[in-house]
Protein backbone atom coordinates (compact mmCIF):
# COMPACT_ATOMS: atom_id res chain seq x y z
CA UNK A 1 0.00 0.00 0.00
CA UNK A 2 1.44 3.39 -0.99
CA UNK A 3 1.99 5.95 1.76
CA UNK A 4 1.05 9.54 1.09
CA UNK A 5 4.14 11.65 0.42
CA UNK A 6 4.19 15.13 1.91
CA UNK A 7 6.18 17.92 0.29
CA UNK A 8 7.32 21.26 1.65
CA UNK A 9 5.81 24.48 0.38
CA UNK A 10 9.10 25.23 -1.44
CA UNK A 11 8.92 21.87 -3.20
CA UNK A 12 5.30 22.43 -4.18
CA UNK A 13 6.32 25.79 -5.68
CA UNK A 14 9.15 24.08 -7.57
CA UNK A 15 6.73 21.51 -9.01
CA UNK A 16 4.43 24.27 -10.24
CA UNK A 17 7.33 26.20 -11.81
CA UNK A 18 8.51 23.08 -13.64
CA UNK A 19 4.96 22.36 -14.78
CA UNK A 20 4.93 25.87 -16.24
CA UNK A 21 8.17 25.30 -18.18
CA UNK A 22 11.09 25.84 -15.79
CA UNK A 23 14.22 23.92 -16.82
CA UNK A 24 17.76 23.51 -15.52
CA UNK A 25 21.03 23.58 -17.47
CA UNK A 26 24.66 22.64 -16.90
CA UNK A 27 26.13 24.77 -14.13
CA UNK A 28 22.78 25.74 -12.61
CA UNK A 29 22.32 25.32 -8.89
CA UNK A 30 19.86 22.47 -8.53
CA UNK A 31 17.27 22.30 -5.74
CA UNK A 32 18.15 19.38 -3.42
CA UNK A 33 15.04 17.32 -4.21
CA UNK A 34 15.62 17.84 -7.93
CA UNK A 35 19.30 16.90 -7.85
CA UNK A 36 18.65 13.79 -5.73
CA UNK A 37 16.12 12.33 -8.13
CA UNK A 38 17.96 13.41 -11.26
CA UNK A 39 21.08 11.64 -9.99
CA UNK A 40 19.05 8.50 -9.25
CA UNK A 41 17.86 8.33 -12.86
CA UNK A 42 21.26 9.17 -14.36
CA UNK A 43 23.14 6.57 -12.34
CA UNK A 44 20.50 3.95 -13.11
CA UNK A 45 20.72 4.64 -16.83
CA UNK A 46 24.51 4.92 -16.94
CA UNK A 47 25.14 1.67 -15.07
CA UNK A 48 22.43 -0.16 -17.03
CA UNK A 49 23.90 0.94 -20.37
CA UNK A 50 27.40 -0.06 -19.28
CA UNK A 51 26.41 -3.43 -17.79
CA UNK A 52 24.20 -4.09 -20.82
CA UNK A 53 27.08 -3.58 -23.22
CA UNK A 54 29.22 -6.01 -21.21
CA UNK A 55 26.43 -8.59 -21.30
CA UNK A 56 26.08 -8.25 -25.06
CA UNK A 57 29.81 -8.35 -25.76
CA UNK A 58 30.28 -12.17 -25.82
CA UNK A 59 27.67 -12.37 -28.59
CA UNK A 60 29.94 -10.60 -31.05
CA UNK A 61 31.82 -13.89 -31.21
CA UNK A 62 28.83 -16.19 -30.67
CA UNK A 63 26.43 -14.62 -33.20
CA UNK A 64 25.34 -17.13 -35.89
CA UNK A 65 26.63 -15.31 -39.00
CA UNK A 66 29.33 -12.82 -39.92
CA UNK A 67 26.71 -10.18 -40.61
CA UNK A 68 25.17 -10.75 -37.19
CA UNK A 69 28.60 -10.43 -35.58
CA UNK A 70 28.87 -6.99 -37.19
CA UNK A 71 25.38 -6.01 -36.02
CA UNK A 72 26.02 -7.20 -32.46
CA UNK A 73 29.32 -5.31 -32.41
CA UNK A 74 27.44 -2.16 -33.44
CA UNK A 75 24.88 -2.70 -30.68
CA UNK A 76 27.68 -3.14 -28.12
CA UNK A 77 29.30 0.05 -29.38
CA UNK A 78 25.98 1.91 -29.15
CA UNK A 79 25.34 0.78 -25.58
CA UNK A 80 28.84 1.69 -24.44
CA UNK A 81 28.46 5.11 -26.07
CA UNK A 82 25.15 5.58 -24.29
CA UNK A 83 26.89 4.87 -20.99
CA UNK A 84 29.61 7.39 -21.82
CA UNK A 85 27.04 10.09 -22.65
CA UNK A 86 25.25 9.62 -19.32
CA UNK A 87 28.45 9.28 -17.29
CA UNK A 88 29.68 12.58 -18.81
CA UNK A 89 26.54 14.31 -17.53
CA UNK A 90 27.24 12.82 -14.09
CA UNK A 91 30.85 14.02 -14.24
CA UNK A 92 29.60 17.53 -14.96
CA UNK A 93 27.54 17.20 -11.78
CA UNK A 94 30.68 16.38 -9.80
CA UNK A 95 30.59 12.57 -9.83
CA UNK A 96 33.68 10.37 -10.29
CA UNK A 97 32.39 7.90 -12.87
CA UNK A 98 35.81 6.46 -13.71
CA UNK A 99 36.35 5.35 -10.11
CA UNK A 100 32.80 4.02 -10.06
CA UNK A 101 33.33 1.86 -13.15
CA UNK A 102 36.67 0.60 -11.83
CA UNK A 103 35.40 -0.36 -8.37
CA UNK A 104 31.90 -1.71 -9.06
CA UNK A 105 31.33 -5.23 -10.38
CA UNK A 106 29.35 -4.12 -13.42
CA UNK A 107 30.31 -7.34 -15.24
CA UNK A 108 28.65 -9.51 -12.57
CA UNK A 109 26.13 -12.05 -13.89
CA UNK A 110 24.11 -14.70 -12.08
CA UNK A 111 25.25 -18.25 -12.81
CA UNK A 112 21.78 -19.80 -12.47
CA UNK A 113 20.16 -19.63 -15.91
CA UNK A 114 16.66 -20.02 -14.44
CA UNK A 115 17.01 -17.57 -11.54
CA UNK A 116 14.19 -15.12 -10.78
CA UNK A 117 15.27 -12.47 -8.28
CA UNK A 118 12.27 -10.18 -8.51
CA UNK A 119 13.23 -6.71 -7.32
CA UNK A 120 16.33 -7.79 -5.39
CA UNK A 121 19.68 -6.01 -5.65
CA UNK A 122 22.69 -8.29 -6.02
CA UNK A 123 25.57 -5.79 -6.13
CA UNK A 124 26.39 -2.28 -4.96
CA UNK A 125 25.62 -0.45 -8.19
CA UNK A 126 22.65 1.29 -9.77
CA UNK A 127 21.78 -0.88 -12.78
CA UNK A 128 18.26 -2.12 -13.42
CA UNK A 129 18.48 -5.62 -12.01
CA UNK A 130 17.65 -7.40 -15.28
CA UNK A 131 21.31 -6.80 -16.10
CA UNK A 132 22.32 -9.30 -13.41
CA UNK A 133 20.97 -12.12 -15.58
CA UNK A 134 23.20 -13.91 -18.07
CA UNK A 135 22.40 -14.06 -21.79
CA UNK A 136 22.82 -17.79 -22.29
CA UNK A 137 21.41 -18.38 -25.78
CA UNK A 138 21.13 -16.47 -29.05
CA UNK A 139 17.36 -16.53 -28.46
CA UNK A 140 17.99 -14.68 -25.18
CA UNK A 141 19.96 -12.01 -27.01
CA UNK A 142 17.08 -11.57 -29.46
CA UNK A 143 14.54 -11.42 -26.63
CA UNK A 144 16.67 -8.75 -24.98
CA UNK A 145 16.40 -6.66 -28.16
CA UNK A 146 12.71 -7.42 -28.53
CA UNK A 147 11.71 -6.92 -24.89
CA UNK A 148 14.27 -4.99 -22.87
CA UNK A 149 15.40 -2.60 -25.59
CA UNK A 150 11.73 -1.91 -26.31
CA UNK A 151 11.05 -1.30 -22.60
CA UNK A 152 14.06 1.03 -22.54
CA UNK A 153 12.75 2.78 -25.64
CA UNK A 154 9.40 3.41 -23.97
CA UNK A 155 11.14 4.80 -20.89
CA UNK A 156 13.52 6.95 -22.94
CA UNK A 157 10.63 8.30 -24.98
CA UNK A 158 9.09 9.40 -21.72
CA UNK A 159 12.17 11.51 -20.87
CA UNK A 160 12.82 13.14 -24.26
CA UNK A 161 11.40 16.41 -22.93
CA UNK A 162 13.30 16.25 -19.64
CA UNK A 163 13.50 19.43 -17.60
CA UNK A 164 17.28 18.85 -17.30
CA UNK A 165 18.67 20.26 -20.55
CA UNK A 166 21.97 18.28 -20.75
CA UNK A 167 20.09 15.00 -20.32
CA UNK A 168 17.49 16.00 -22.87
CA UNK A 169 20.26 16.88 -25.35
CA UNK A 170 21.89 13.46 -24.97
CA UNK A 171 18.75 11.37 -25.12
CA UNK A 172 17.73 12.02 -28.72
CA UNK A 173 20.58 10.04 -30.29
CA UNK A 174 20.34 7.30 -27.66
CA UNK A 175 16.62 6.85 -28.33
CA UNK A 176 17.15 6.52 -32.11
CA UNK A 177 19.79 3.82 -31.61
CA UNK A 178 17.61 1.88 -29.17
CA UNK A 179 14.85 1.85 -31.79
CA UNK A 180 17.30 0.24 -34.23
CA UNK A 181 18.11 -2.42 -31.63
CA UNK A 182 14.39 -3.10 -31.24
CA UNK A 183 14.05 -3.47 -35.03
CA UNK A 184 16.80 -6.11 -34.94
CA UNK A 185 14.87 -8.00 -32.28
CA UNK A 186 11.58 -7.72 -34.18
CA UNK A 187 13.14 -9.15 -37.34
CA UNK A 188 14.54 -12.15 -35.50
CA UNK A 189 11.46 -12.80 -33.35
CA UNK A 190 9.39 -13.12 -36.52
CA UNK A 191 12.02 -15.44 -37.99
CA UNK A 192 12.18 -17.67 -34.90
CA UNK A 193 8.41 -17.67 -34.33
CA UNK A 194 7.73 -18.88 -37.86
CA UNK A 195 10.35 -21.65 -37.70
CA UNK A 196 8.77 -24.88 -36.35
CA UNK A 197 12.18 -25.96 -35.05
CA UNK A 198 12.68 -22.74 -33.06
CA UNK A 199 9.24 -21.62 -31.89
CA UNK A 200 8.90 -23.89 -28.85
CA UNK A 201 12.28 -22.82 -27.46
CA UNK A 202 11.46 -19.18 -28.17
CA UNK A 203 8.25 -19.53 -26.13
CA UNK A 204 10.16 -21.26 -23.33
CA UNK A 205 12.70 -18.43 -23.11
CA UNK A 206 9.99 -15.79 -23.42
CA UNK A 207 8.32 -17.34 -20.37
CA UNK A 208 11.62 -17.03 -18.48
CA UNK A 209 12.42 -13.44 -19.47
CA UNK A 210 8.94 -11.94 -19.22
CA UNK A 211 8.82 -11.41 -15.42
CA UNK A 212 12.40 -10.16 -15.49
CA UNK A 213 11.48 -7.49 -18.02
CA UNK A 214 8.24 -6.57 -16.29
CA UNK A 215 10.14 -5.96 -13.06
CA UNK A 216 12.17 -3.17 -14.70
CA UNK A 217 9.09 -0.97 -14.45
CA UNK A 218 9.44 -1.04 -10.69
CA UNK A 219 7.39 -2.09 -7.73
CA UNK A 220 3.88 -0.63 -7.93
CA UNK A 221 3.77 -0.64 -4.12
CA UNK A 222 6.51 1.98 -4.02
CA UNK A 223 5.69 5.65 -3.54
CA UNK A 224 8.57 7.48 -5.22
CA UNK A 225 7.69 7.27 -8.91
CA UNK A 226 5.29 10.25 -9.22
CA UNK A 227 8.04 12.58 -7.98
CA UNK A 228 9.83 12.17 -11.32
CA UNK A 229 6.74 13.47 -13.07
CA UNK A 230 6.47 16.40 -10.66
CA UNK A 231 10.10 17.29 -11.40
CA UNK A 232 9.68 17.13 -15.17
CA UNK A 233 12.16 14.25 -15.44
CA UNK A 234 9.47 11.90 -16.75
CA UNK A 235 6.13 12.46 -18.43
CA UNK A 236 4.31 9.38 -17.13
CA UNK A 237 4.55 7.04 -14.16
CA UNK A 238 6.23 3.65 -14.58
CA UNK A 239 2.80 1.98 -14.46
CA UNK A 240 1.58 4.05 -17.41
CA UNK A 241 4.74 3.31 -19.41
CA UNK A 242 4.46 -0.38 -18.55
CA UNK A 243 0.86 -0.54 -19.78
CA UNK A 244 1.87 0.97 -23.14
CA UNK A 245 4.75 -1.53 -23.43
CA UNK A 246 2.56 -4.53 -22.60
CA UNK A 247 -0.10 -3.49 -25.11
CA UNK A 248 2.50 -3.29 -27.87
CA UNK A 249 4.12 -6.62 -26.99
CA UNK A 250 0.81 -8.47 -26.73
CA UNK A 251 -0.21 -7.24 -30.17
CA UNK A 252 3.00 -8.59 -31.70
CA UNK A 253 2.84 -11.84 -29.72
CA UNK A 254 -0.67 -12.47 -31.04
CA UNK A 255 0.56 -11.86 -34.57
CA UNK A 256 3.39 -14.38 -34.17
CA UNK A 257 1.37 -16.98 -32.26
CA UNK A 258 3.27 -16.50 -29.00
CA UNK A 259 1.74 -16.45 -25.52
CA UNK A 260 2.58 -13.75 -22.99
CA UNK A 261 2.76 -15.35 -19.52
CA UNK A 262 0.69 -14.02 -16.63
CA UNK A 263 2.68 -11.61 -14.50
CA UNK A 264 1.82 -11.16 -10.84
CA UNK A 265 3.86 -8.53 -9.04
CA UNK A 266 2.86 -9.98 -5.68
CA UNK A 267 4.74 -13.16 -6.63
CA UNK A 268 8.05 -11.33 -7.13
CA UNK A 269 10.78 -11.49 -4.45
CA UNK A 270 11.52 -8.13 -2.83
TORNULO-666200 format. One line per field, with one value per residue (C-alpha): x, y, z. Coordinates in pm, whole numbers, plus 50000, padded with zeros to 5 digits. Example, Ala and Ser with C-alpha at 12.3 -4.5 7.8 and 13.67 -1.06 7.14 Angstrom:
east = (51230, 51367)
north = (49550, 49894)
up = (50780, 50714)
//
This chain:
east = (50000, 50144, 50199, 50105, 50414, 50419, 50618, 50732, 50581, 50910, 50892, 50530, 50632, 50915, 50673, 50443, 50733, 50851, 50496, 50493, 50817, 51109, 51422, 51776, 52103, 52466, 52613, 52278, 52232, 51986, 51727, 51815, 51504, 51562, 51930, 51865, 51612, 51796, 52108, 51905, 51786, 52126, 52314, 52050, 52072, 52451, 52514, 52243, 52390, 52740, 52641, 52420, 52708, 52922, 52643, 52608, 52981, 53028, 52767, 52994, 53182, 52883, 52643, 52534, 52663, 52933, 52671, 52517, 52860, 52887, 52538, 52602, 52932, 52744, 52488, 52768, 52930, 52598, 52534, 52884, 52846, 52515, 52689, 52961, 52704, 52525, 52845, 52968, 52654, 52724, 53085, 52960, 52754, 53068, 53059, 53368, 53239, 53581, 53635, 53280, 53333, 53667, 53540, 53190, 53133, 52935, 53031, 52865, 52613, 52411, 52525, 52178, 52016, 51666, 51701, 51419, 51527, 51227, 51323, 51633, 51968, 52269, 52557, 52639, 52562, 52265, 52178, 51826, 51848, 51765, 52131, 52232, 52097, 52320, 52240, 52282, 52141, 52113, 51736, 51799, 51996, 51708, 51454, 51667, 51640, 51271, 51171, 51427, 51540, 51173, 51105, 51406, 51275, 50940, 51114, 51352, 51063, 50909, 51217, 51282, 51140, 51330, 51350, 51728, 51867, 52197, 52009, 51749, 52026, 52189, 51875, 51773, 52058, 52034, 51662, 51715, 51979, 51761, 51485, 51730, 51811, 51439, 51405, 51680, 51487, 51158, 51314, 51454, 51146, 50939, 51202, 51218, 50841, 50773, 51035, 50877, 51218, 51268, 50924, 50890, 51228, 51146, 50825, 51016, 51270, 50999, 50832, 51162, 51242, 50894, 50882, 51240, 51148, 50824, 51014, 51217, 50909, 50944, 50739, 50388, 50377, 50651, 50569, 50857, 50769, 50529, 50804, 50983, 50674, 50647, 51010, 50968, 51216, 50947, 50613, 50431, 50455, 50623, 50280, 50158, 50474, 50446, 50086, 50187, 50475, 50256, 49990, 50250, 50412, 50081, 49979, 50300, 50284, 49933, 50056, 50339, 50137, 50327, 50174, 50258, 50276, 50069, 50268, 50182, 50386, 50286, 50474, 50805, 51078, 51152)
north = (50000, 50339, 50595, 50954, 51165, 51513, 51792, 52126, 52448, 52523, 52187, 52243, 52579, 52408, 52151, 52427, 52620, 52308, 52236, 52587, 52530, 52584, 52392, 52351, 52358, 52264, 52477, 52574, 52532, 52247, 52230, 51938, 51732, 51784, 51690, 51379, 51233, 51341, 51164, 50850, 50833, 50917, 50657, 50395, 50464, 50492, 50167, 49984, 50094, 49994, 49657, 49591, 49642, 49399, 49141, 49175, 49165, 48783, 48763, 48940, 48611, 48381, 48538, 48287, 48469, 48718, 48982, 48925, 48957, 49301, 49399, 49280, 49469, 49784, 49730, 49686, 50005, 50191, 50078, 50169, 50511, 50558, 50487, 50739, 51009, 50962, 50928, 51258, 51431, 51282, 51402, 51753, 51720, 51638, 51257, 51037, 50790, 50646, 50535, 50402, 50186, 50060, 49964, 49829, 49477, 49588, 49266, 49049, 48795, 48530, 48175, 48020, 48037, 47998, 48243, 48488, 48753, 48982, 49329, 49221, 49399, 49171, 49421, 49772, 49955, 50129, 49912, 49788, 49438, 49260, 49320, 49070, 48788, 48609, 48594, 48221, 48162, 48353, 48347, 48532, 48799, 48843, 48858, 49125, 49334, 49258, 49308, 49501, 49740, 49809, 49870, 50103, 50278, 50341, 50480, 50695, 50830, 50940, 51151, 51314, 51641, 51625, 51943, 51885, 52026, 51828, 51500, 51600, 51688, 51346, 51137, 51202, 51004, 50730, 50685, 50652, 50382, 50188, 50185, 50024, 49758, 49690, 49653, 49389, 49200, 49228, 49085, 48785, 48720, 48688, 48456, 48233, 48233, 48112, 47835, 47512, 47404, 47726, 47838, 47611, 47718, 48082, 48047, 47874, 48157, 48421, 48266, 48297, 48656, 48806, 48859, 48984, 49251, 49343, 49404, 49683, 49903, 49896, 49791, 49937, 49936, 50198, 50565, 50748, 50727, 51025, 51258, 51217, 51347, 51640, 51729, 51713, 51425, 51190, 51246, 50938, 50704, 50365, 50198, 50405, 50331, 49962, 49946, 50097, 49847, 49547, 49651, 49671, 49338, 49153, 49276, 49141, 48816, 48753, 48814, 48562, 48302, 48350, 48355, 48625, 48465, 48598, 48839, 48884, 49147, 49002, 48684, 48867, 48851, 49187)
up = (50000, 49901, 50176, 50109, 50042, 50191, 50029, 50165, 50038, 49856, 49680, 49582, 49432, 49243, 49099, 48976, 48819, 48636, 48522, 48376, 48182, 48421, 48318, 48448, 48253, 48310, 48587, 48739, 49111, 49147, 49426, 49658, 49579, 49207, 49215, 49427, 49187, 48874, 49001, 49075, 48714, 48564, 48766, 48689, 48317, 48306, 48493, 48297, 47963, 48072, 48221, 47918, 47678, 47879, 47870, 47494, 47424, 47418, 47141, 46895, 46879, 46933, 46680, 46411, 46100, 46008, 45939, 46281, 46442, 46281, 46398, 46754, 46759, 46656, 46932, 47188, 47062, 47085, 47442, 47556, 47393, 47571, 47901, 47818, 47735, 48068, 48271, 48119, 48247, 48591, 48576, 48504, 48822, 49020, 49017, 48971, 48713, 48629, 48989, 48994, 48685, 48817, 49163, 49094, 48962, 48658, 48476, 48743, 48611, 48792, 48719, 48753, 48409, 48556, 48846, 48922, 49172, 49149, 49268, 49461, 49435, 49398, 49387, 49504, 49181, 49023, 48722, 48658, 48799, 48472, 48390, 48659, 48442, 48193, 47821, 47771, 47422, 47095, 47154, 47482, 47299, 47054, 47337, 47502, 47184, 47147, 47511, 47713, 47441, 47369, 47740, 47746, 47436, 47603, 47911, 47706, 47502, 47828, 47913, 47574, 47707, 48036, 48240, 48270, 47945, 47925, 47968, 47713, 47465, 47503, 47488, 47128, 46971, 47234, 47167, 46789, 46839, 47083, 46821, 46577, 46837, 46876, 46497, 46506, 46772, 46582, 46266, 46450, 46665, 46348, 46201, 46510, 46567, 46214, 46230, 46365, 46495, 46694, 46811, 47115, 47254, 47183, 47387, 47667, 47689, 47658, 47963, 48152, 48053, 48078, 48458, 48451, 48198, 48371, 48694, 48530, 48555, 48931, 49227, 49207, 49588, 49598, 49646, 49478, 49109, 49078, 49202, 48868, 48693, 48934, 48860, 48483, 48456, 48325, 48157, 48287, 48584, 48542, 48554, 48259, 48059, 48145, 48022, 47686, 47657, 47740, 47489, 47213, 47301, 47327, 46983, 46830, 47028, 46896, 46543, 46583, 46774, 47100, 47448, 47701, 48048, 48337, 48550, 48916, 49096, 49432, 49337, 49287, 49555, 49717)
//
